[in-house]
Amino acid sequence: MDEAEDIPCPCTLRIAVVGGPQYNRLYQRLALFEKETGNKVEIVFRGSHPELNDFLASTFNSTISPSEISKVQLDLISTHIKYAPSQVHFLQELGLDLVSDQQRSEFLDSALEASKVQNRLVQLPRMVDSRVLFYRADVFEKLGLTPPKTWQDLLMAASAIRRAELPVANSPNVSASDRGTGEASSQNEMMEGYIFPGKLSGLFGTFYELAMMEMQGSEALFDRQGRPIFEENVVINVLRFLRELVVSNAVPKDIERYYFDEVSALFAEGKVAMVADWPSFYGEMKRTLKEKQPEAKIKVMRYPVGANGKRVAYSGMHSFAIPTSCRHGPQATKLLHFLVRDDQQWIEASESGSFPTKRAVLQRLVEKTEEKRRLEGSEAELDSERLECLKMTVEKDMAMFPHLKTYPELEEALYPVIQGAMMGRVTCQEAAQQMKAIAIALGSVYEQCA
């Protein structure tokens, strides 16, 4: 065979990706990939992860045949380690011919291991997601509060902040109940105490980490085989705590409206005193704070401890994968490696604040952050504290969801029940019974698919 025939011809790669301010910077780099390789990249879908999941589920339904998959014309996708098990029927295994031992060794061990499903590597990790707690130290000092050591401490501090009726600086006269409607209020907006995502995957993740800090045994939610149990006493206690947050005004009354982006924005705009936030929101949050709240004093800490004395941060990793519908294997593999290359991870880590999955990038981030702290002093103190806090959280507090093929369905089915109990539409006991029944039913589907 002529050597020239081994060189893949330039092509157009069709991809589907997760979108949002914290993710889109990377896609601007696709022009560089096109320049380096001569290939073109067409983003055929970009949306939030729930939207992306729906798109992929409808594109690759569980009954799709191999001949139908070949007609999909999708060459690379964004995914997530918690969603990949439900997508494994259309994800290519990344064998040593696609990801060599040398390339694998460049990733953190925990990141690469988490990217496997049934011991098969099916994705390459883009960034680590694990939440830490940011709080307004100036507000705490003004009210004589101390940083929360437990979740009950957090509830009490958040309630005290709301009772203090601190006006939001430079805020238009819009009340918490009017947010999102644009309707004016006769009173100034008051600072809220604490906020977390009140819907969709964000609410389910919050429930999960609180449950992990509530249960006394290791099998309160899942048994050793990963099958759902959802012990009612653990679930009820968590739901009661979420309800108490609402009743005590520790969180906004309309918390069920907010998802990840809005939660981060409320803290950055000085409208809430505490937030549990993800690494990739940090860059935008810091820029907004500097613009709108230049006098604010921000501190960061690991999560408070739960009833069982543990800290648990619901965690995961964004990733990229090659679907079995891929038409241009060699070029798609090049794009896969390009998207997780050190220079791309450095841009996301240094600009957005994401936590890298590559060893060299993390080491560089640590060194550059320390250098910046030495040169700029207090101006860079938050960067240094945040990175150290994240490292400790990733090392000691991370909790990732079991590999369930029915995870998206479980998340989608359970969050409205959690939300109903949190908002007082159903009792916590009724909600716990519903959640157990749903989880066990979906668990049986998981067993059949495993």
C-alpha positions in Angstrom: 0.0 0.0 0.0 1.2 3.5 -0.9 2.3 5.3 2.3 0.1 8.3 1.3 -2.9 6.1 1.6 -2.3 5.7 5.4 -2.8 9.4 5.9 -6.5 10.2 6.7 -8.0 12.7 4.4 -9.3 16.0 6.0 -12.9 15.6 7.1 -15.6 17.4 9.1 -16.1 16.0 12.6 -19.6 16.4 14.0 -19.7 16.7 17.8 -22.2 17.2 20.6 -21.0 19.1 23.7 -22.1 20.5 27.1 -22.4 24.2 27.0 -22.2 27.2 29.3 -19.9 30.0 30.2 -17.6 27.7 32.2 -17.3 25.3 29.3 -17.4 27.4 26.1 -13.8 28.8 26.3 -12.4 25.4 25.3 -14.5 25.3 22.2 -13.0 28.5 20.9 -9.8 26.5 20.7 -11.3 24.2 18.0 -10.0 26.7 15.4 -6.5 25.7 16.5 -7.3 22.0 16.0 -8.6 22.8 12.5 -5.4 24.7 11.7 -3.2 21.9 13.1 -4.9 19.0 11.4 -6.7 20.4 8.4 -10.0 18.9 9.7 -13.2 20.9 10.3 -15.3 20.6 13.5 -19.0 21.2 13.5 -20.8 21.5 16.8 -24.2 20.0 16.0 -25.5 20.2 19.6 -24.5 22.4 22.6 -26.6 22.6 25.8 -26.8 21.9 29.5 -26.0 18.4 30.7 -29.7 17.5 31.1 -30.4 18.8 27.6 -27.3 17.0 26.2 -28.4 13.8 28.0 -31.9 14.1 26.4 -30.3 14.7 22.9 -28.0 11.6 23.2 -30.8 9.4 24.7 -33.1 10.2 21.8 -30.2 9.8 19.2 -28.9 6.5 20.7 -32.0 4.9 22.2 -31.5 1.5 23.8 -33.1 -0.3 20.8 -31.1 1.3 18.1 -29.4 -1.2 15.8 -25.8 -1.1 14.6 -27.0 -0.2 11.1 -29.0 2.7 12.5 -26.1 3.9 14.6 -24.0 4.2 11.5 -26.5 6.8 10.2 -26.2 9.0 13.2 -23.1 10.8 12.0 -21.7 11.9 15.4 -18.0 11.6 15.9 -17.3 12.8 19.5 -19.4 13.8 22.5 -19.1 15.4 25.9 -20.2 13.2 28.8 -19.7 12.8 32.5 -18.6 9.9 34.6 -22.0 9.6 36.3 -23.8 9.5 32.9 -21.4 7.3 30.9 -22.7 4.0 32.4 -26.1 4.8 30.9 -24.4 5.5 27.5 -22.0 2.6 27.4 -24.0 0.8 24.7 -22.9 3.5 22.2 -19.5 4.4 23.6 -16.3 3.0 22.0 -13.8 1.4 24.3 -10.6 3.4 24.3 -8.0 0.6 24.0 -4.3 0.9 24.0 -4.4 1.6 20.2 -6.3 4.8 21.0 -4.9 5.8 24.4 -1.4 4.4 25.0 0.1 3.5 28.4 2.1 6.7 28.2 -0.9 8.8 27.5 -2.8 7.1 30.4 0.0 7.8 32.8 -0.4 11.6 32.3 -3.7 11.5 34.1 -4.3 11.4 37.8 -4.9 7.8 38.8 -8.3 8.6 40.4 -9.4 10.4 37.3 -8.5 7.6 34.9 -10.0 4.9 37.1 -13.3 6.9 37.4 -13.4 7.1 33.6 -13.8 3.3 33.3 -17.2 1.5 33.1 -17.1 -2.2 33.9 -13.3 -1.9 33.9 -13.3 -0.6 30.3 -11.9 2.9 29.5 -14.7 4.7 27.6 -13.9 8.4 28.1 -11.1 10.7 28.9 -11.6 13.1 31.8 -11.7 16.8 31.2 -12.0 18.3 34.7 -12.7 17.3 38.3 -15.9 18.6 39.8 -16.1 18.8 43.6 -17.8 21.6 45.6 -16.3 23.7 48.3 -18.0 26.3 50.5 -17.5 30.1 49.8 -18.6 32.6 52.4 -18.6 36.3 53.0 -16.1 36.7 55.8 -17.0 40.5 56.1 -20.7 39.6 56.8 -19.7 37.0 59.3 -17.5 39.4 61.1 -20.1 42.2 61.1 -22.7 39.8 62.7 -20.3 38.1 65.1 -20.7 34.7 63.4 -18.1 32.0 63.1 -17.5 29.8 60.0 -19.8 26.7 60.3 -18.3 23.5 61.6 -21.4 21.5 61.1 -24.5 21.7 58.8 -26.6 22.8 61.8 -24.1 25.6 62.3 -24.5 26.5 58.7 -28.3 26.6 59.0 -28.2 28.8 62.1 -25.7 31.2 60.6 -27.7 31.5 57.3 -30.9 32.1 59.3 -29.1 34.8 61.4 -27.9 36.5 58.2 -31.4 36.6 56.7 -32.9 38.0 60.0 -30.3 40.7 60.0 -31.9 42.1 56.8 -28.7 43.3 55.3 -29.5 45.3 52.1 -27.7 44.1 49.0 -25.3 46.8 47.9 -26.2 48.5 44.6 -29.2 46.3 44.3 -32.3 47.3 42.3 -35.5 47.1 44.3 -36.3 43.5 43.4 -37.4 41.1 46.1 -36.4 37.5 46.3 -39.9 36.4 45.4 -39.8 38.7 42.3 -36.5 37.4 41.0 -36.8 36.2 37.4 -40.0 38.2 36.9 -38.5 41.7 36.6 -41.3 43.1 38.8 -40.3 45.9 41.1 -40.6 45.7 44.9 -41.3 48.5 47.3 -38.5 47.2 49.6 -34.8 46.8 49.0 -33.5 43.3 48.4 -32.0 41.7 51.5 -29.0 39.4 51.6 -29.9 35.7 51.8 -27.9 33.3 54.0 -27.2 30.3 51.9 -28.0 28.8 48.5 -27.7 25.6 46.5 -29.3 24.4 43.3 -33.0 23.7 44.1 -33.8 21.6 41.1 -32.6 18.9 38.6 -29.2 17.2 39.1 -28.0 20.0 41.4 -30.7 19.2 44.0 -30.2 15.5 43.7 -26.5 15.9 44.2 -27.1 18.1 47.3 -29.4 15.4 48.7 -26.8 12.7 48.0 -23.9 14.3 49.7 -26.1 15.2 52.8 -27.3 11.6 52.9 -23.7 10.4 52.8 -23.0 12.6 55.8 -26.1 11.4 57.6 -25.9 7.6 57.4 -24.0 5.7 60.0 -23.4 2.6 57.8 -21.9 2.2 54.4 -25.1 0.7 52.8 -27.9 3.1 53.7 -28.5 4.1 50.1 -26.9 1.3 48.1 -25.8 -2.2 48.9 -22.3 -3.6 48.1 -23.5 -4.5 44.6 -24.6 -0.9 44.0 -28.3 -1.7 44.1 -30.5 1.0 45.6 -31.8 0.6 49.2 -32.6 4.1 50.3 -33.2 3.5 54.0 -36.2 5.6 55.0 -34.8 6.9 58.3 -31.7 8.4 56.5 -33.7 9.8 53.7 -36.3 11.4 56.1 -33.6 13.1 58.1 -32.0 14.6 55.0 -35.4 15.8 53.7 -36.2 17.3 57.1 -33.0 19.2 57.1 -33.7 20.6 53.6 -37.2 21.6 54.7 -35.8 23.3 57.8 -33.5 25.3 55.6 -36.5 26.7 53.8 -38.7 27.2 56.9 -36.0 29.0 58.8 -35.3 31.3 55.9 -31.7 30.0 55.7 -32.2 29.8 51.9 -34.3 31.9 49.5 -38.0 31.0 49.6 -37.9 30.4 45.8 -34.9 28.2 45.9 -36.6 25.6 43.7 -36.1 28.1 40.8 -32.3 28.1 40.8 -29.8 25.9 39.0 -26.0 26.0 39.0 -25.4 29.2 37.0 -28.0 31.2 38.9 -26.6 30.0 42.3 -23.1 31.0 41.5 -24.3 34.4 40.1 -26.3 35.2 43.2 -23.1 34.9 45.4 -21.0 36.8 42.9 -23.5 39.6 42.9 -23.4 39.9 46.7 -27.0 38.6 47.1 -26.2 35.6 49.3 -23.5 35.1 52.0 -22.7 31.4 51.5 -22.6 29.1 48.5 -21.4 25.6 47.7 -19.8 26.1 44.2 -17.9 24.1 41.6 -14.3 24.8 40.4 -15.2 25.9 36.9 -17.5 28.7 38.1 -14.7 30.3 40.1 -13.2 32.5 37.4 -16.4 34.1 36.4 -17.5 34.5 40.1 -14.2 36.2 41.0 -14.5 38.6 38.0 -18.1 39.5 38.9 -17.2 40.0 42.6 -14.4 42.3 41.7 -16.7 44.4 39.5 -19.8 44.5 41.6 -18.6 43.8 45.2 -15.0 45.1 45.3 -15.1 45.5 49.1 -16.4 42.0 49.8 -14.1 39.8 51.8 -14.4 36.2 50.6 -13.2 33.1 52.3 -13.4 29.4 51.3 -13.5 26.2 53.3 -14.1 22.5 53.0 -17.7 21.4 53.7 -19.0 21.3 57.3 -19.2 17.9 58.9 -22.4 15.9 58.9 -24.2 13.9 61.7 -21.7 11.0 61.2 -18.7 13.3 61.6 -17.7 13.1 58.0 -17.3 15.6 55.2 -18.6 14.4 51.9 -18.7 16.5 48.6 -20.7 15.1 45.8 -18.2 14.9 43.0 -17.7 13.9 39.4 -15.7 14.6 36.2 -16.7 16.0 32.9 -15.2 14.0 30.0 -15.1 13.4 26.3 -15.9 10.1 24.5 -16.1 8.7 21.0 -19.5 7.1 20.1 -19.8 4.0 18.0 -21.4 6.2 15.3 -18.0 7.8 14.7 -17.2 7.9 10.9 -13.7 9.2 11.1 -11.9 7.2 13.8 -8.3 8.5 13.4 -9.4 12.2 13.2 -11.8 11.8 16.1 -9.1 10.3 18.2 -6.9 13.3 17.4 -9.7 15.6 18.5 -10.2 13.6 21.7 -6.6 14.0 22.7 -6.5 17.6 21.6 -9.5 18.5 24.0 -7.7 17.0 27.0 -4.2 18.2 26.0 -2.2 19.9 28.7 -2.5 23.4 27.1 -6.3 23.1 26.9 -6.5 22.0 30.5 -4.2 24.8 31.6 -6.5 27.4 29.9 -9.5 26.0 31.7 -7.7 25.8 35.0 -6.1 29.2 34.9 -9.1 31.1 33.3 -12.2 29.3 34.6 -10.8 27.8 37.7 -11.4 24.2 36.9 -9.5 21.4 38.6 -7.4 19.6 36.0 -7.1 15.8 35.5 -3.6 15.9 34.2 -0.6 15.5 36.6 1.6 18.1 34.9 -1.2 20.7 34.7 -2.1 20.3 38.4 1.6 20.7 39.3 1.9 23.8 37.2 -1.3 25.2 38.7 0.0 24.7 42.2 3.4 26.3 41.4 1.8 29.3 39.6 -0.7 29.9 42.3 2.0 29.9 45.0 4.1 32.2 42.9 1.2 34.6 42.5 0.5 34.6 46.2 4.2 35.5 47.0 4.2 38.3 44.5 0.7 39.8 45.1 0.1 38.9 48.7 -3.5 39.3 49.9 -4.7 40.0 46.4 -4.0 36.3 45.5 -4.8 34.8 48.9 -8.2 33.5 47.9 -6.8 31.7 44.8 -4.3 30.0 47.1 -6.8 29.1 49.7 -9.3 27.8 47.2 -6.8 25.5 45.4 -5.5 24.1 48.7 -9.1 23.6 49.8 -10.0 21.9 46.5 -6.9 19.6 46.8 -8.0 18.5 50.3 -11.6 18.0 49.1 -10.5 15.9 46.1 -8.2 13.9 48.3 -10.4 13.3 51.3 -14.0 14.3 50.7 -15.0 13.2 47.2 -18.0 10.9 46.8 -19.0 9.7 43.4 -22.2 8.0 42.5 -22.2 4.3 41.9 -22.0 3.2 38.2 -25.7 2.8 37.4 -27.0 2.4 33.9 -30.2 4.0 35.1 -28.6 7.0 36.8 -30.2 9.7 34.5 -33.6 8.1 35.1 -33.0 7.9 38.8 -31.9 11.5 39.1 -34.8 12.7 36.9 -37.4 10.7 38.9 -36.1 11.5 42.4 -35.3 15.2 42.3 -39.0 16.3 42.0 -39.8 14.2 45.1 -37.0 15.8 47.0 -38.1 19.2 45.9 -41.7 18.5 47.0 -40.6 17.6 50.5 -38.2 20.6 50.7 -41.0 23.0 49.7 -43.6 21.4 52.0 -45.9 20.0 49.3 -45.5 16.5 50.7 -44.4 15.2 54.1 -40.9 14.0 54.4 -42.1 10.5 55.3 -44.3 10.3 52.2 -41.4 11.5 50.1 -39.0 9.0 51.6 -41.4 6.2 50.8 -41.8 7.4 47.2 -38.1 7.7 46.8 -37.4 4.2 48.1 -40.0 2.7 45.7 -38.7 4.6 42.7 -35.0 3.7 43.5 -35.7 0.0 44.0 -37.8 -0.1 40.8 -35.0 1.5 38.8 -32.5 -0.7 40.6 -34.2 -3.8 39.2 -33.8 -2.3 35.7 -30.1 -1.7 36.5 -29.6 -5.4 37.5 -31.1 -6.6 34.2 -28.8 -4.3 32.2 -25.6 -5.0 34.2 
